[in-house]
Amino acid sequence: GFYCTNNWKQAVRWANRNNEKPVINFFDYTPDESLSILKFTEMNDEWLEFIAHCRSGKTHNYDIVEGPMANDTVWNYVNDFIKGTITKKQFWVLAEFKQPTHQISFHTLSALNCLNFQKSEIVYDRRTEE
């Protein structure tokens, strides 16, 4: 998939990860109601099951998936949940986000047609480890 966010701080962090020239690309997004879109408004059991499903290497048939993003720490908890090392209840205790996150992923050519490139901007911000 092609991954984007509408969260400025998150985009700056992504761009500054190990990049000498961190660039953010800006797109206009026009949803197409004829596409298969899965949207999570919050982390919930359905979100966890979907993330675990994808993390297990299984595919899905959605053109676009949007919702909260699992950061590196949460990925570790998802893996523990998949392996059965922790329960769903334990996952939720561990997986609280300290800041809002957002991710939208485009998985088909039809989904990518919803995007219109606007511009690129170099964004130096070395305070990305916050």
Secondary structure, DSSP 8 states (H G I E B T S, - for coil): -EEE-S-HHHHHHHHHSS-SS-EEEEEEE---TTS-EEE-SS--HHHHHHHHHHHTT-----SEEEE----HHHHHHHHHHHHTSS-HHHHHHHT--SS---EEEE-SHHHHTTEEEEEEEE-----TT-
